């Protein structure tokens, strides 16, 4: 069985306030890995759940998870 041992902590994650008073969270290296919440903590917890679902999909398809990307703040 193929196992990719990466976790959410292996990736750069972004959590930011949204225009409507909620928070968005996403992993830039994985385009479909994003979530929102009423608080930053809630957005982070939701992102962790989404990440695990995506990881399972990659494992089922026997694909490696994408490489992390670093963000540069200008």
C-alpha positions as CSV (number, residue, x, y, z in Angstrom):
1,X,0.0,0.0,0.0
2,X,1.3,3.5,-0.9
3,X,1.7,5.9,2.0
4,X,2.6,9.5,1.8
5,X,3.4,10.6,5.4
6,X,3.0,14.3,4.9
7,X,0.8,16.2,7.3
8,X,-0.7,19.7,7.2
9,X,2.2,21.0,9.3
10,X,4.5,20.1,6.4
11,X,2.9,22.8,4.3
12,X,2.7,26.6,4.2
13,X,-0.8,27.5,5.3
14,X,-2.5,30.9,5.1
15,X,-5.3,32.1,7.4
16,X,-6.7,35.5,6.7
17,X,-9.9,37.5,7.6
18,X,-12.4,37.6,4.8
19,X,-14.5,40.6,3.7
20,X,-17.7,39.2,5.4
21,X,-16.2,38.8,8.9
22,X,-15.2,35.2,8.6
23,X,-11.7,33.7,8.1
24,X,-10.4,31.8,5.1
25,X,-7.7,29.2,5.3
26,X,-5.8,27.5,2.5
27,X,-2.7,25.7,1.4
28,X,-1.1,27.4,-1.6
29,X,0.6,24.2,-2.8
30,X,-2.8,22.3,-3.0
31,X,-5.3,24.4,-5.0
32,X,-8.4,22.5,-3.7
33,X,-7.3,22.7,-0.1
34,X,-9.2,25.6,1.4
35,X,-11.8,26.2,4.1
36,X,-13.5,28.9,6.1
37,X,-14.7,29.5,9.6
38,X,-16.2,32.1,11.9
39,X,-12.8,32.3,13.8
40,X,-9.2,31.7,12.7
41,X,-9.2,28.5,14.9
42,X,-12.4,27.2,13.3
43,X,-10.9,27.9,9.8
44,X,-7.7,26.0,10.8
45,X,-9.7,23.0,12.1
46,X,-11.8,22.9,8.9
47,X,-8.6,23.1,6.8
48,X,-7.2,20.2,8.7
49,X,-10.2,18.1,7.8
50,X,-10.1,19.1,4.2
51,X,-6.4,18.3,4.0
52,X,-7.0,14.8,5.4
53,X,-9.7,14.1,2.8
54,X,-7.4,15.3,0.0
55,X,-4.5,13.2,1.4
56,X,-6.8,10.1,1.3
57,X,-7.7,10.8,-2.3
58,X,-4.0,11.1,-3.2
59,X,-3.3,7.8,-1.4
60,X,-6.2,6.0,-3.1
61,X,-4.9,7.2,-6.5
62,X,-1.3,6.2,-5.5
63,X,-0.1,9.8,-6.2
64,X,2.4,11.7,-4.2
65,X,1.3,14.9,-2.4
66,X,2.5,18.1,-4.0
67,X,5.6,19.8,-2.9
68,X,5.3,22.7,-0.5
69,X,5.6,26.2,-1.7
70,X,7.0,29.2,0.2
71,X,5.2,32.5,0.1
72,X,7.0,35.8,-0.2
73,X,5.4,38.8,1.3
74,X,6.2,42.0,-0.5
